[in-house]
Amino acid sequence: MNNTSYLKPLLMAFALFVSAKPMYAQQDAKMSIEDCIDYAIKNRNSIKNARFDEAIGKAKNDEVKGLAFPKLSVDGKYQEFGNIPQSFIPGAFFGQPGGFVAVEFTPKYGNTLNSSISQILFDGSVAVALEARKTLVGLYEINTKRSIEQVRMDVSKAYYNVQIAQERLVLLAQTTENIKKLKNDVEAMYKSGLVEKLDVDRMAVTYNNIETEKIKLTNFVELSMQLLKFQMGMTMQQKLAIQKVDEASIKQLSASIDKTNFQYENRLDYNLVSTQLNLNKLDAKRYKWAAMPTIVAFGNAGYNYSTSEFKNLFGSKYIFSSLWGIQAIMPLFDGLQRRNKLKQAEFVIEKTKNDLATLSQAIDLEQEQAGTNLKNNFLALESQKNNVNLAQSVFDLSKKKYEAGVGSNTEVIQAESSLREAQSNYYGALLNVFIAKIDLQKSLGLLK
């Protein structure tokens, strides 16, 4: 037997094994914030529904386009009289003066087949509706982009919240281990007669409080992770791991946001109002064009035949008839309804212009507030970072003094409490920086 016959299956199995490894590695990889956003854009039901709304809108748009197409219909009819209608004719026609004679003028059986076609040559309302199609499509697309923008905000804030909570939990776990070691040292010192029982109890209370805080923070991390999954459109049972906070890049957050090239058109809400203004103008144009005549071309052709004997109904020669024409309808007076509707549409245009101007001012204010808020949060972050360093120094010194027998455990406990508070304030300030960055990006229209 040829030994090479075993080689091909082995090579195929090795290739499958190699190709499968990245897949498993990808499942274990930690998702970045952009990974989570991309996942949410593909899986959030709100975006799926927005895309459905966009598709529905485009289908309605095609329905409007159908108004410009010719209309064609076919009508076929077979009829049979159970009792043939009769008409009364003076009897004088039949040599019976002084009375009336019932006469059947309608055959018992009849067949007809007609076709008709009509084409709008000009209609002001249809012309404006066709002109508005592109604007309406833009409106549907803007609504979809707004849904994506909102999802970006929701996922980003939830992602940062999980990051900060996890960092706090890691730090608290380290603190718990340090306090546990200090607690064990105090218990050993008590057994040696170097400290009092009160010192042991105080340290035990501190350790228990930290353990309780760690449990509460662990539950908060889990809850924050569930919220992130919800914002991503991910099932609660699915595994999710995210990246750690990159503190080295925190100072680059404000520098990475470009404010110089901002235009109001970058904001989706501004585009939405602008599009609505264009639609309002088209609505006014529709009322103006409603004063013009509607012109329609039409045609009709058909076969028909009637007989009193059923056997002749399908064998006889049918009668063909046809016609065509053009119809013009000119509105002359409608009780001033069109004129008053036009006035209303023009007033709506002016209101929308005012809304657009007000929105521009609100955007300017929002950008100023977001920029100032980000600067202030950076200042607070720097201050809290210095406080953490100082609190750490005080705690380390208090611990050394206590271990050397020249300090009290009360001083150590107070220093540890101040350190935990400073650390909590620091991470709170860090979260505020991330949130302020997102708010500034939204104000500049950079989350689309």
Contacts in CASP RR format, 6 or more apart in sequence:
PFRMAT RR
TARGET T0000
AUTHOR 0000-0000-0000
METHOD contacts of the structure
MODEL  1
MNNTSYLKPLLMAFALFVSAKPMYAQQDAKMSIEDCIDYAIKNRNSIKNA
RFDEAIGKAKNDEVKGLAFPKLSVDGKYQEFGNIPQSFIPGAFFGQPGGF
VAVEFTPKYGNTLNSSISQILFDGSVAVALEARKTLVGLYEINTKRSIEQ
VRMDVSKAYYNVQIAQERLVLLAQTTENIKKLKNDVEAMYKSGLVEKLDV
DRMAVTYNNIETEKIKLTNFVELSMQLLKFQMGMTMQQKLAIQKVDEASI
KQLSASIDKTNFQYENRLDYNLVSTQLNLNKLDAKRYKWAAMPTIVAFGN
AGYNYSTSEFKNLFGSKYIFSSLWGIQAIMPLFDGLQRRNKLKQAEFVIE
KTKNDLATLSQAIDLEQEQAGTNLKNNFLALESQKNNVNLAQSVFDLSKK
KYEAGVGSNTEVIQAESSLREAQSNYYGALLNVFIAKIDLQKSLGLLK
27 239 0 8 1.000
28 241 0 8 1.000
29 241 0 8 1.000
30 241 0 8 1.000
30 242 0 8 1.000
30 243 0 8 1.000
31 39 0 8 1.000
31 240 0 8 1.000
31 241 0 8 1.000
31 242 0 8 1.000
31 243 0 8 1.000
32 242 0 8 1.000
32 243 0 8 1.000
33 155 0 8 1.000
33 156 0 8 1.000
33 159 0 8 1.000
33 160 0 8 1.000
33 242 0 8 1.000
33 243 0 8 1.000
36 155 0 8 1.000
36 159 0 8 1.000
36 228 0 8 1.000
36 232 0 8 1.000
36 242 0 8 1.000
37 151 0 8 1.000
37 152 0 8 1.000
37 155 0 8 1.000
37 156 0 8 1.000
39 232 0 8 1.000
39 233 0 8 1.000
39 234 0 8 1.000
40 47 0 8 1.000
40 151 0 8 1.000
40 154 0 8 1.000
40 155 0 8 1.000
40 231 0 8 1.000
40 232 0 8 1.000
40 233 0 8 1.000
41 47 0 8 1.000
41 148 0 8 1.000
41 151 0 8 1.000
43 232 0 8 1.000
43 233 0 8 1.000
43 234 0 8 1.000
44 151 0 8 1.000
44 231 0 8 1.000
44 232 0 8 1.000
44 233 0 8 1.000
45 233 0 8 1.000
46 147 0 8 1.000
46 150 0 8 1.000
46 151 0 8 1.000
47 144 0 8 1.000
47 147 0 8 1.000
47 148 0 8 1.000
47 151 0 8 1.000
49 147 0 8 1.000
50 143 0 8 1.000
50 144 0 8 1.000
50 146 0 8 1.000
50 147 0 8 1.000
50 148 0 8 1.000
51 144 0 8 1.000
53 140 0 8 1.000
53 143 0 8 1.000
53 144 0 8 1.000
54 140 0 8 1.000
54 141 0 8 1.000
54 143 0 8 1.000
54 144 0 8 1.000
57 136 0 8 1.000
57 137 0 8 1.000
57 140 0 8 1.000
58 137 0 8 1.000
58 140 0 8 1.000
60 136 0 8 1.000
61 133 0 8 1.000
61 136 0 8 1.000
61 137 0 8 1.000
64 129 0 8 1.000
64 130 0 8 1.000
64 132 0 8 1.000
64 133 0 8 1.000
65 130 0 8 1.000
65 133 0 8 1.000
67 120 0 8 1.000
67 123 0 8 1.000
67 126 0 8 1.000
67 129 0 8 1.000
67 130 0 8 1.000
68 120 0 8 1.000
68 126 0 8 1.000
68 130 0 8 1.000
70 117 0 8 1.000
70 118 0 8 1.000
70 119 0 8 1.000
71 117 0 8 1.000
71 118 0 8 1.000
71 119 0 8 1.000
72 115 0 8 1.000
72 116 0 8 1.000
72 117 0 8 1.000
73 115 0 8 1.000
73 116 0 8 1.000
73 117 0 8 1.000
74 113 0 8 1.000
74 114 0 8 1.000
74 115 0 8 1.000
75 112 0 8 1.000
75 113 0 8 1.000
75 114 0 8 1.000
75 115 0 8 1.000
75 116 0 8 1.000
76 112 0 8 1.000
76 113 0 8 1.000
76 114 0 8 1.000
77 111 0 8 1.000
77 112 0 8 1.000
77 113 0 8 1.000
78 110 0 8 1.000
78 111 0 8 1.000
79 109 0 8 1.000
79 110 0 8 1.000
79 111 0 8 1.000
80 108 0 8 1.000
80 109 0 8 1.000
80 110 0 8 1.000
80 310 0 8 1.000
81 106 0 8 1.000
81 108 0 8 1.000
82 108 0 8 1.000
84 104 0 8 1.000
84 106 0 8 1.000
84 107 0 8 1.000
84 108 0 8 1.000
85 104 0 8 1.000
85 105 0 8 1.000
85 106 0 8 1.000
86 102 0 8 1.000
86 103 0 8 1.000
86 104 0 8 1.000
86 105 0 8 1.000
87 102 0 8 1.000
87 103 0 8 1.000
87 105 0 8 1.000
88 100 0 8 1.000
88 101 0 8 1.000
88 102 0 8 1.000
88 103 0 8 1.000
89 100 0 8 1.000
89 101 0 8 1.000
89 102 0 8 1.000
89 103 0 8 1.000
90 97 0 8 1.000
90 98 0 8 1.000
90 99 0 8 1.000
90 100 0 8 1.000
90 101 0 8 1.000
91 97 0 8 1.000
91 98 0 8 1.000
91 99 0 8 1.000
91 100 0 8 1.000
91 101 0 8 1.000
92 98 0 8 1.000
93 101 0 8 1.000
94 101 0 8 1.000
106 306 0 8 1.000
107 306 0 8 1.000
107 307 0 8 1.000
107 308 0 8 1.000
108 307 0 8 1.000
108 308 0 8 1.000
108 309 0 8 1.000
108 310 0 8 1.000
109 306 0 8 1.000
109 307 0 8 1.000
109 308 0 8 1.000
109 309 0 8 1.000
109 310 0 8 1.000
109 313 0 8 1.000
110 304 0 8 1.000
110 305 0 8 1.000
110 306 0 8 1.000
110 307 0 8 1.000
110 313 0 8 1.000
111 303 0 8 1.000
111 304 0 8 1.000
111 305 0 8 1.000
111 306 0 8 1.000
111 313 0 8 1.000
111 314 0 8 1.000
111 318 0 8 1.000
112 302 0 8 1.000
112 303 0 8 1.000
112 304 0 8 1.000
113 302 0 8 1.000
113 303 0 8 1.000
113 304 0 8 1.000
114 300 0 8 1.000
114 301 0 8 1.000
114 302 0 8 1.000
114 303 0 8 1.000
114 304 0 8 1.000
115 300 0 8 1.000
115 301 0 8 1.000
115 302 0 8 1.000
116 298 0 8 1.000
116 299 0 8 1.000
116 300 0 8 1.000
116 301 0 8 1.000
117 298 0 8 1.000
117 299 0 8 1.000
117 300 0 8 1.000
118 296 0 8 1.000
118 297 0 8 1.000
118 298 0 8 1.000
118 299 0 8 1.000
119 296 0 8 1.000
119 297 0 8 1.000
119 298 0 8 1.000
120 126 0 8 1.000
120 294 0 8 1.000
120 295 0 8 1.000
120 296 0 8 1.000
121 295 0 8 1.000
121 296 0 8 1.000
121 297 0 8 1.000
121 326 0 8 1.000
122 292 0 8 1.000
122 293 0 8 1.000
122 294 0 8 1.000
122 295 0 8 1.000
123 294 0 8 1.000
123 295 0 8 1.000
123 296 0 8 1.000
124 286 0 8 1.000
124 289 0 8 1.000
124 290 0 8 1.000
124 292 0 8 1.000
124 294 0 8 1.000
125 286 0 8 1.000
125 289 0 8 1.000
125 290 0 8 1.000
127 289 0 8 1.000
128 282 0 8 1.000
128 285 0 8 1.000
128 286 0 8 1.000
128 289 0 8 1.000
129 286 0 8 1.000
131 282 0 8 1.000
131 285 0 8 1.000
132 279 0 8 1.000
132 282 0 8 1.000
135 275 0 8 1.000
135 278 0 8 1.000
135 279 0 8 1.000
135 282 0 8 1.000
136 279 0 8 1.000
138 275 0 8 1.000
139 272 0 8 1.000
139 275 0 8 1.000
139 276 0 8 1.000
139 279 0 8 1.000
142 268 0 8 1.000
142 271 0 8 1.000
142 272 0 8 1.000
142 275 0 8 1.000
143 272 0 8 1.000
145 268 0 8 1.000
145 448 0 8 1.000
146 268 0 8 1.000
146 269 0 8 1.000
146 272 0 8 1.000
148 448 0 8 1.000
149 268 0 8 1.000
149 442 0 8 1.000
149 445 0 8 1.000
149 447 0 8 1.000
149 448 0 8 1.000
151 231 0 8 1.000
152 447 0 8 1.000
153 438 0 8 1.000
153 442 0 8 1.000
153 447 0 8 1.000
154 231 0 8 1.000
155 228 0 8 1.000
155 231 0 8 1.000
155 232 0 8 1.000
156 434 0 8 1.000
156 438 0 8 1.000
157 434 0 8 1.000
157 435 0 8 1.000
157 438 0 8 1.000
158 224 0 8 1.000
158 227 0 8 1.000
158 228 0 8 1.000
158 231 0 8 1.000
159 228 0 8 1.000
159 242 0 8 1.000
160 431 0 8 1.000
160 434 0 8 1.000
160 435 0 8 1.000
160 438 0 8 1.000
161 224 0 8 1.000
161 227 0 8 1.000
161 228 0 8 1.000
161 431 0 8 1.000
162 221 0 8 1.000
162 224 0 8 1.000
162 225 0 8 1.000
162 228 0 8 1.000
162 242 0 8 1.000
163 242 0 8 1.000
163 243 0 8 1.000
163 244 0 8 1.000
163 245 0 8 1.000
164 245 0 8 1.000
164 427 0 8 1.000
164 428 0 8 1.000
164 430 0 8 1.000
164 431 0 8 1.000
164 434 0 8 1.000
165 217 0 8 1.000
165 220 0 8 1.000
165 221 0 8 1.000
165 224 0 8 1.000
166 221 0 8 1.000
166 242 0 8 1.000
166 244 0 8 1.000
167 244 0 8 1.000
167 245 0 8 1.000
167 427 0 8 1.000
168 217 0 8 1.000
168 423 0 8 1.000
168 424 0 8 1.000
168 427 0 8 1.000
169 214 0 8 1.000
169 217 0 8 1.000
169 218 0 8 1.000
169 221 0 8 1.000
171 423 0 8 1.000
172 210 0 8 1.000
172 213 0 8 1.000
172 214 0 8 1.000
172 217 0 8 1.000
172 420 0 8 1.000
173 214 0 8 1.000
175 210 0 8 1.000
175 416 0 8 1.000
175 419 0 8 1.000
175 420 0 8 1.000
175 423 0 8 1.000
176 207 0 8 1.000
176 210 0 8 1.000
176 211 0 8 1.000
176 214 0 8 1.000
179 203 0 8 1.000
179 206 0 8 1.000
179 207 0 8 1.000
179 210 0 8 1.000
179 416 0 8 1.000
180 207 0 8 1.000
182 203 0 8 1.000
182 399 0 8 1.000
182 412 0 8 1.000
183 203 0 8 1.000
183 204 0 8 1.000
183 206 0 8 1.000
183 207 0 8 1.000
185 403 0 8 1.000
186 195 0 8 1.000
186 199 0 8 1.000
186 200 0 8 1.000
186 203 0 8 1.000
186 409 0 8 1.000
187 200 0 8 1.000
187 203 0 8 1.000
189 195 0 8 1.000
189 199 0 8 1.000
190 196 0 8 1.000
190 197 0 8 1.000
190 199 0 8 1.000
190 200 0 8 1.000
194 405 0 8 1.000
195 409 0 8 1.000
199 408 0 8 1.000
199 409 0 8 1.000
202 409 0 8 1.000
202 410 0 8 1.000
202 413 0 8 1.000
203 409 0 8 1.000
203 413 0 8 1.000
206 413 0 8 1.000
206 416 0 8 1.000
206 417 0 8 1.000
210 420 0 8 1.000
213 420 0 8 1.000
225 240 0 8 1.000
226 236 0 8 1.000
228 240 0 8 1.000
228 242 0 8 1.000
229 235 0 8 1.000
229 236 0 8 1.000
229 238 0 8 1.000
229 240 0 8 1.000
230 236 0 8 1.000
232 240 0 8 1.000
234 240 0 8 1.000
245 430 0 8 1.000
250 381 0 8 1.000
250 430 0 8 1.000
250 433 0 8 1.000
251 378 0 8 1.000
253 374 0 8 1.000
253 433 0 8 1.000
253 434 0 8 1.000
253 437 0 8 1.000
254 374 0 8 1.000
254 375 0 8 1.000
254 378 0 8 1.000
254 437 0 8 1.000
257 437 0 8 1.000
257 440 0 8 1.000
257 441 0 8 1.000
257 444 0 8 1.000
257 446 0 8 1.000
258 444 0 8 1.000
259 367 0 8 1.000
259 444 0 8 1.000
262 367 0 8 1.000
262 444 0 8 1.000
262 445 0 8 1.000
264 270 0 8 1.000
264 360 0 8 1.000
264 363 0 8 1.000
265 271 0 8 1.000
265 274 0 8 1.000
266 444 0 8 1.000
266 445 0 8 1.000
266 446 0 8 1.000
266 448 0 8 1.000
267 363 0 8 1.000
267 445 0 8 1.000
268 445 0 8 1.000
268 448 0 8 1.000
269 359 0 8 1.000
270 356 0 8 1.000
270 359 0 8 1.000
270 360 0 8 1.000
270 363 0 8 1.000
273 352 0 8 1.000
273 355 0 8 1.000
273 356 0 8 1.000
273 359 0 8 1.000
274 356 0 8 1.000
276 352 0 8 1.000
277 349 0 8 1.000
277 352 0 8 1.000
277 353 0 8 1.000
277 356 0 8 1.000
280 345 0 8 1.000
280 348 0 8 1.000
280 349 0 8 1.000
280 352 0 8 1.000
281 349 0 8 1.000
283 345 0 8 1.000
283 348 0 8 1.000
284 342 0 8 1.000
284 345 0 8 1.000
284 346 0 8 1.000
284 349 0 8 1.000
287 338 0 8 1.000
287 341 0 8 1.000
287 342 0 8 1.000
287 345 0 8 1.000
288 342 0 8 1.000
290 331 0 8 1.000
290 338 0 8 1.000
291 331 0 8 1.000
291 338 0 8 1.000
293 328 0 8 1.000
293 329 0 8 1.000
293 330 0 8 1.000
293 331 0 8 1.000
294 328 0 8 1.000
294 329 0 8 1.000
295 326 0 8 1.000
295 327 0 8 1.000
295 328 0 8 1.000
295 329 0 8 1.000
296 326 0 8 1.000
296 327 0 8 1.000
296 328 0 8 1.000
296 329 0 8 1.000
297 324 0 8 1.000
297 325 0 8 1.000
297 326 0 8 1.000
297 327 0 8 1.000
298 324 0 8 1.000
298 325 0 8 1.000
298 326 0 8 1.000
298 327 0 8 1.000
299 322 0 8 1.000
299 323 0 8 1.000
299 324 0 8 1.000
299 325 0 8 1.000
300 322 0 8 1.000
300 323 0 8 1.000
300 324 0 8 1.000
301 320 0 8 1.000
301 321 0 8 1.000
301 322 0 8 1.000
301 323 0 8 1.000
302 320 0 8 1.000
302 321 0 8 1.000
302 322 0 8 1.000
303 318 0 8 1.000
303 319 0 8 1.000
303 320 0 8 1.000
303 321 0 8 1.000
304 318 0 8 1.000
304 319 0 8 1.000
304 321 0 8 1.000
305 313 0 8 1.000
305 316 0 8 1.000
305 317 0 8 1.000
305 318 0 8 1.000
305 319 0 8 1.000
307 313 0 8 1.000
307 316 0 8 1.000
331 338 0 8 1.000
363 443 0 8 1.000
366 443 0 8 1.000
367 440 0 8 1.000
367 443 0 8 1.000
367 444 0 8 1.000
370 436 0 8 1.000
370 439 0 8 1.000
370 440 0 8 1.000
370 442 0 8 1.000
370 443 0 8 1.000
371 436 0 8 1.000
371 440 0 8 1.000
371 443 0 8 1.000
373 436 0 8 1.000
373 439 0 8 1.000
373 440 0 8 1.000
374 433 0 8 1.000
374 436 0 8 1.000
374 437 0 8 1.000
374 439 0 8 1.000
374 440 0 8 1.000
377 429 0 8 1.000
377 432 0 8 1.000
377 433 0 8 1.000
377 436 0 8 1.000
378 433 0 8 1.000
380 429 0 8 1.000
380 432 0 8 1.000
381 426 0 8 1.000
381 429 0 8 1.000
381 430 0 8 1.000
381 432 0 8 1.000
381 433 0 8 1.000
383 429 0 8 1.000
384 422 0 8 1.000
384 425 0 8 1.000
384 426 0 8 1.000
384 428 0 8 1.000
384 429 0 8 1.000
385 426 0 8 1.000
387 422 0 8 1.000
387 425 0 8 1.000
387 426 0 8 1.000
388 419 0 8 1.000
388 422 0 8 1.000
388 423 0 8 1.000
388 426 0 8 1.000
390 422 0 8 1.000
391 415 0 8 1.000
391 418 0 8 1.000
391 419 0 8 1.000
391 421 0 8 1.000
391 422 0 8 1.000
391 423 0 8 1.000
392 419 0 8 1.000
394 415 0 8 1.000
394 418 0 8 1.000
394 419 0 8 1.000
395 412 0 8 1.000
395 415 0 8 1.000
395 416 0 8 1.000
395 418 0 8 1.000
395 419 0 8 1.000
397 415 0 8 1.000
398 407 0 8 1.000
398 411 0 8 1.000
398 412 0 8 1.000
398 414 0 8 1.000
398 415 0 8 1.000
399 412 0 8 1.000
399 415 0 8 1.000
401 407 0 8 1.000
401 411 0 8 1.000
402 408 0 8 1.000
402 409 0 8 1.000
402 411 0 8 1.000
402 412 0 8 1.000
438 447 0 8 1.000
441 447 0 8 1.000
END
